[in-house]
Amino acid sequence: MKVIAIVVAAGKSERFGGKVRKPYVLLSGKPMLVHSLEKLEKCKVIREVIIVVNSEDMKYCKTEILEKFNFKKVKKIICGGEKRQDSVYNGLKAISQCDIVLIHDAARPFLDLEMINDSIKSAVEYGAAIVAIPITDTVKRSEEGKFVSATLDRNKLWAAQTPQVFRMNLLLEAYENAKTNGLDVTDDAGLLQNSGHKAQLVMGNYKNFKITTQEDLKLAEALINGNL
């Protein structure tokens, strides 16, 4: 069984701000992207890693990430697209052959081996698996962003994270279906659902949050240094 990981690091970091794009901002002395790559490098079942980056960052990623940290499993650096969905599709098209593909966002640096292995095992058994966590807050549906129109049953709600892992043929079919029909969703499992396939939920970790703002970065720094 051949497992390939795609790490998506091609975002514009507009909400994050700052002079350095988010994947390369230092977190505990290392670029954020490096934290995820280190875990994927250690995972025995992952054979190769593909990084999808902004076109302006191709050279930087090669010299300051791959060469500096000596990652052996990273075989390709691919140019991303306009949206995350386009970037993942570019990564998929760069794969010549594999059985299982793992998609992970570089903005989630608290990836761990348990998440990786559990999600891969579930994808092998069920065809698709996503790491997610149960919602703990009471969730409201809004009416035009002004009034509460409904209170949702949080016992049925989960917040999707990455990694999300799939049989390669299923995910590629879902992306090609999306391209043909002009579908636009925010995660890979959403595209798979539109193709008629369900993803197995794999328990994630509340630390595995997505770093979106400067405040998130401060929280991540505190967590990684044991100050929380």
C-alpha positions as CSV (number, residue, x, y, z in Angstrom):
1,M,0.0,0.0,0.0
2,K,1.5,3.3,-1.1
3,V,0.5,6.4,1.0
4,I,1.3,9.9,-0.1
5,A,0.8,13.1,1.9
6,I,-0.1,16.5,0.4
7,V,0.6,19.5,2.6
8,V,-1.2,22.6,1.5
9,A,0.8,25.8,2.1
10,A,-0.4,28.0,-0.8
11,G,-2.7,30.4,1.0
12,K,-2.3,34.2,0.7
13,S,-2.4,34.7,4.5
14,E,-4.6,37.7,4.1
15,R,-6.3,37.4,7.5
16,F,-3.0,36.6,9.2
17,G,-1.2,39.7,8.0
18,G,2.4,40.4,8.6
19,K,5.4,40.5,6.2
20,V,6.0,36.7,6.1
21,R,3.4,34.3,4.8
22,K,1.9,32.1,7.4
23,P,3.6,28.7,6.6
24,Y,7.1,30.3,7.1
25,V,6.4,32.3,10.3
26,L,8.6,31.1,13.1
27,L,6.9,28.9,15.7
28,S,9.2,27.9,18.6
29,G,12.2,28.8,16.4
30,K,11.1,26.9,13.3
31,P,8.9,27.8,10.3
32,M,5.3,26.7,10.9
33,L,5.4,24.3,7.9
34,V,8.3,22.4,9.4
35,H,6.3,21.2,12.4
36,S,3.9,19.2,10.2
37,L,6.6,18.0,7.9
38,E,8.6,16.6,10.8
39,K,5.6,14.5,11.9
40,L,5.0,13.2,8.3
41,E,8.7,12.4,8.0
42,K,8.5,10.2,11.1
43,C,5.3,8.3,10.0
44,K,6.5,4.9,8.8
45,V,3.5,4.3,6.4
46,I,3.9,7.5,4.5
47,R,6.1,7.0,1.5
48,E,6.2,10.5,0.0
49,V,5.2,14.0,0.7
50,I,4.2,16.7,-1.7
51,I,4.1,20.4,-0.7
52,V,1.8,22.8,-2.5
53,V,3.0,26.4,-2.1
54,N,2.4,29.9,-3.5
55,S,4.3,30.4,-6.8
56,E,6.4,33.2,-5.2
57,D,7.6,30.8,-2.4
58,M,8.9,27.9,-4.5
59,K,12.6,28.8,-4.3
60,Y,12.4,29.8,-0.6
61,C,10.6,26.5,0.3
62,K,13.3,24.5,-1.5
63,T,16.3,26.1,0.1
64,E,14.9,27.2,3.6
65,I,12.6,24.2,4.3
66,L,13.7,21.1,2.3
67,E,17.4,21.6,2.2
68,K,17.9,23.3,5.5
69,F,15.9,20.7,7.5
70,N,16.9,17.8,5.3
71,F,13.5,16.2,4.6
72,K,13.9,12.9,2.8
73,K,10.3,12.1,2.0
74,V,9.4,15.4,0.3
75,K,9.7,14.6,-3.4
76,K,7.9,17.5,-5.0
77,I,7.1,21.2,-4.5
78,I,4.0,22.1,-6.5
79,C,2.7,25.5,-7.4
80,G,-0.8,26.2,-5.8
81,G,-3.9,27.6,-7.4
82,E,-6.3,30.5,-6.8
83,K,-8.2,28.7,-4.0
84,R,-7.4,25.9,-1.6
85,Q,-9.5,23.5,-3.7
86,D,-7.3,24.3,-6.8
87,S,-4.1,23.8,-4.8
88,V,-5.2,20.3,-3.6
89,Y,-6.2,19.4,-7.1
90,N,-2.7,20.5,-8.4
91,G,-1.2,18.3,-5.8
92,L,-3.3,15.3,-6.8
93,K,-2.4,15.7,-10.4
94,A,1.3,15.6,-9.4
95,I,0.8,12.0,-8.1
96,S,1.6,9.3,-10.6
97,Q,0.4,6.4,-8.5
98,C,-0.7,5.8,-4.9
99,D,-3.4,3.9,-3.0
100,I,-4.1,6.4,-0.1
101,V,-3.6,10.2,-0.1
102,L,-3.5,12.3,3.0
103,I,-4.3,16.0,2.8
104,H,-3.1,18.3,5.6
105,D,-3.1,22.1,6.0
106,A,0.3,23.7,6.9
107,A,-1.6,26.1,9.2
108,R,-2.2,23.2,11.7
109,P,1.2,22.7,13.2
110,F,0.0,20.4,16.0
111,L,-0.3,17.3,13.9
112,D,0.6,14.1,15.7
113,L,1.4,10.6,14.7
114,E,-1.7,9.2,16.3
115,M,-4.0,11.3,14.2
116,I,-2.0,10.4,11.1
117,N,-2.1,6.6,11.7
118,D,-5.7,6.5,12.9
119,S,-7.0,8.4,9.9
120,I,-5.0,6.3,7.4
121,K,-6.4,3.1,9.0
122,S,-9.9,4.4,8.8
123,A,-9.4,5.5,5.1
124,V,-8.2,2.0,4.2
125,E,-11.3,0.4,5.8
126,Y,-14.0,3.0,4.8
127,G,-12.5,4.8,1.8
128,A,-12.4,8.2,3.5
129,A,-11.6,9.6,7.0
130,I,-11.4,13.0,8.5
131,V,-9.9,14.1,11.8
132,A,-12.6,16.1,13.7
133,I,-13.6,17.2,17.2
134,P,-17.0,17.4,18.8
135,I,-18.4,20.9,19.1
136,T,-18.6,22.0,22.8
137,D,-20.2,25.5,22.3
138,T,-23.9,26.0,21.8
139,V,-24.2,26.8,18.1
140,K,-26.7,29.3,16.6
141,R,-27.9,29.7,13.1
142,S,-28.2,33.3,12.1
143,E,-30.8,35.2,10.2
144,E,-28.8,37.5,7.9
145,G,-26.2,37.8,10.5
146,K,-28.4,39.9,12.8
147,F,-30.8,37.6,14.7
148,V,-30.8,34.0,15.9
149,S,-33.0,31.8,13.7
150,A,-32.3,28.4,15.3
151,T,-30.2,26.6,18.0
152,L,-28.5,23.6,16.5
153,D,-28.1,20.2,18.3
154,R,-24.4,20.3,19.2
155,N,-24.4,16.5,19.9
156,K,-24.5,16.0,16.2
157,L,-22.0,18.7,15.2
158,W,-18.2,18.2,14.7
159,A,-15.6,20.7,13.7
160,A,-13.5,19.3,10.8
161,Q,-9.8,19.4,11.0
162,T,-7.0,18.0,8.9
163,P,-5.5,15.5,8.1
164,Q,-8.2,14.2,5.8
165,V,-7.4,10.9,4.2
166,F,-8.9,9.1,1.2
167,R,-8.5,6.3,-1.3
168,M,-6.8,8.1,-4.1
169,N,-9.3,7.0,-6.8
170,L,-12.3,8.3,-4.7
171,L,-10.7,11.7,-4.0
172,L,-9.5,12.3,-7.6
173,E,-13.0,11.3,-8.9
174,A,-14.5,13.8,-6.4
175,Y,-12.2,16.6,-7.6
176,E,-12.8,15.9,-11.3
177,N,-16.6,15.9,-10.6
178,A,-16.2,19.3,-8.8
179,K,-14.3,20.7,-11.7
180,T,-16.9,19.5,-14.2
181,N,-19.9,20.8,-12.2
182,G,-18.3,24.0,-10.8
183,L,-18.6,22.9,-7.2
184,D,-16.8,24.9,-4.5
185,V,-16.5,23.7,-0.9
186,T,-14.1,24.4,2.0
187,D,-12.7,20.9,2.6
188,D,-11.9,17.7,0.8
189,A,-14.5,15.6,2.5
190,G,-17.2,18.1,1.3
191,L,-16.3,17.3,-2.3
192,L,-16.4,13.6,-1.6
193,Q,-19.8,13.9,0.0
194,N,-21.0,15.6,-3.3
195,S,-19.8,12.5,-5.1
196,G,-22.0,10.3,-2.9
197,H,-19.3,9.0,-0.5
198,K,-19.2,9.3,3.3
199,A,-16.1,10.0,5.4
200,Q,-15.5,8.2,8.7
201,L,-15.0,10.6,11.7
202,V,-11.6,10.1,13.5
203,M,-11.2,11.8,16.9
204,G,-8.9,14.7,16.7
205,N,-7.3,17.0,19.3
206,Y,-8.5,20.4,20.4
207,K,-4.8,21.6,20.1
208,N,-4.9,20.8,16.4
209,F,-6.5,24.2,15.6
210,K,-5.9,26.2,12.5
211,I,-3.7,29.2,12.9
212,T,-5.5,32.1,11.2
213,T,-4.6,35.2,13.1
214,Q,-1.7,36.7,15.0
215,E,-3.5,35.9,18.3
216,D,-3.7,32.2,17.2
217,L,0.1,32.3,16.7
218,K,0.6,33.6,20.3
219,L,-1.6,30.8,21.6
220,A,0.3,28.2,19.6
221,E,3.6,29.5,20.9
222,A,2.4,29.3,24.5
223,L,1.2,25.7,23.9
224,I,4.3,24.5,22.3
225,N,6.5,26.0,25.0
226,G,4.3,24.5,27.8
227,N,3.1,27.8,29.1
228,L,-0.6,26.8,29.0
